[in-house]
Amino acid sequence: MAKKKQQDRITTLYCRLSRDDEFSGDSASIQTQKTMLTQYTKERGFINCEFFVDM
């Protein structure tokens, strides 16, 4: 079986809402996590990134 090319793969990024923030919707902690994960993936050349957020 051939290896999948990077552009054929999806990188899933998971953010979790803290219990302390559970009533504030898309909180600052979620935004911070998204920013950090986006930076991490760009620095390492990951593409096709999808966020999943647990609230």
C-alpha positions as CSV (number, residue, x, y, z in Angstrom):
1,M,0.0,0.0,0.0
2,A,1.4,3.4,-1.0
3,K,2.1,6.0,1.6
4,K,-0.3,8.9,1.7
5,K,1.1,12.3,0.6
6,Q,0.9,15.1,3.2
7,Q,-1.6,17.0,1.1
8,D,-4.0,14.0,1.2
9,R,-4.0,14.0,5.0
10,I,-6.0,16.1,7.5
11,T,-4.3,17.3,10.7
12,T,-6.9,17.5,13.5
13,L,-6.4,20.1,16.1
14,Y,-8.2,19.7,19.4
15,C,-9.1,22.6,21.8
16,R,-10.8,22.0,25.1
17,L,-12.8,24.6,27.1
18,S,-11.8,24.8,30.7
19,R,-14.5,24.3,33.3
20,D,-13.7,27.8,34.5
21,D,-14.7,29.2,31.1
22,E,-17.6,26.9,30.4
23,F,-20.3,29.6,30.3
24,S,-18.4,32.1,28.1
25,G,-18.7,30.4,24.7
26,D,-15.7,30.7,22.4
27,S,-13.5,32.0,25.2
28,A,-10.1,33.6,25.3
29,S,-8.6,30.2,26.3
30,I,-10.0,28.6,23.1
31,Q,-8.7,31.5,21.0
32,T,-5.3,31.2,22.7
33,Q,-5.2,27.4,22.0
34,K,-6.2,28.0,18.3
35,T,-3.4,30.6,18.0
36,M,-0.8,28.3,19.5
37,L,-1.8,25.3,17.5
38,T,-1.9,27.3,14.3
39,Q,1.6,28.5,14.9
40,Y,2.8,25.0,15.8
41,T,1.4,23.5,12.6
42,K,2.8,26.3,10.4
43,E,6.3,25.9,11.9
44,R,6.2,22.2,11.2
45,G,4.7,22.3,7.7
46,F,1.4,20.7,8.5
47,I,-1.4,21.5,6.0
48,N,-5.2,20.7,5.8
49,C,-5.7,21.5,9.5
50,E,-9.2,21.2,11.1
51,F,-10.1,22.4,14.5
52,F,-12.3,20.4,16.9
53,V,-13.5,22.2,20.0
54,D,-14.9,20.5,23.1
55,M,-17.1,22.9,25.0
